[in-house]
Amino acid sequence: MSCSEVDYSVWHKYMEQGKAAYQVGKYAEAERIFSLAIKEAEKFGAYDGRLLESLRVFADFYAGRGEASISRSLNQRALRIALSTLGPDNVLVVELEARCNVVQPRPKVDAGPSTLVWC
């Protein structure tokens, strides 16, 4: 599916609804909606900025709920995307490495595009 065939507003709606549910303590609803946001973001491609953002927000959600292992797993996935698209010296990569407690070696990354994709 090409970027032009995917509706950005659906992903954006899920992200906003997930954040709103979390802020009022509706954690099960927030979790469900953030999962939908990730599924929607995956439609944009494996190296899209919306997927990276969705993973980071969902990781923060789990960190806030005390679910460190789930949070770390999501951050590791985000880190692989960031390393592939932004390079090892990008500030976001450094932040994600800190979240994942990565010192060295960095996780194996898939060969992706040389830049983060935003349609």
N, C-alpha and C positions, 0 to 999 in steps of 0.2 A: 504494500500500500504506500503510495507516495505521500509526501507531506501535504500536498494540495488536497488530497482526499480525506484528510483527518481534520476534524473540527477542534480547533484550539479551545473554543469556549467550553466544551464539555470538560476537558482536563482542568481548566481554570475554575470552573464551578465546583468540581470535586475538591480541589485544593482549598478553596474558600470555605466550603461547607464542612470539610474535615477540621480545619482550624477553628471554626466557630463552635462546632460540637465539642472539641477538646476544651476550649475556653470556658464552657459552661458545665464541664464535668460529665458530658455524655461520652464516656470513653469507648464503649462498645460501638456506638454509632460512628465515632471518629475513626476508629480502627477499620471499620467496614468501608467507610468513604475513602480513607487514604489508600486502602487496597485497590479500590476502583480507580483512583487517580493514577496509581502505578500502572495498572493494566491499560489505561487510556494513554499514558505517556509512552508505553512500550510500542504503541502503534506508530509513533513518530520515528522510531528507529532506536537501535541499541546505543547510539552515541549522541542522543539528543539531549539538550540542556534541560528540558522538562522532566525527563527521566531522572537525571542527576538531582534536580531540585526535589522531586517527589521522594526519592530515596533518602535524601538528607532530612527532609521534614518528617518522614515516617520514622527514621532513626531517632530523631529528637523526641518524637512521641513515645517510643519505647524506652528511651533513656529516662524520660520524665516519669514513666510508670515503674521504673526499677528493673526493667527487662534488659539488662546489659548485653546478654549474649545475642538477642535478636537485634538490638541496636547496632552492635558491632558488625554483625553479618550484613546489615543494610549499608552501613558505612563502608565496609570492604567492597561491596558491589559498586557503590558510588566512587570509591577510590580507583577501582579498575577503569571506570569510564573516564574519570578525570585525568588519570595518568596517560591514557591512550589519546586523549583529545587536547589536553592542555599542557602536557609535559611535566617533568619532575620538579621544576622550580616554581611552578605556579602557586600562589598563596592558598588557593583552595585545596590543592593537592597536599600541601604542608598541613593545613587544618585537618583534612581527612586522615592523614597519617597519624596525627596526634589523637584523633578520635579512636583510631584503630590500634593505637599503641604500637605502631610500626616504626621500627628504627631502621633496620636493614635485615634481610633484603626486602625489597618491595615485592608485592604480589605480582605473579605473572600476568601480563596484560595481553589482551587480544590485539591484533593489528587492526586498528581502526583508522578513521580519517584523521588527518593531521590537525583538524580543528573541531571544536564542539559545534554541533549542528543545531541551528535554530531556524526552522522554516518560516 
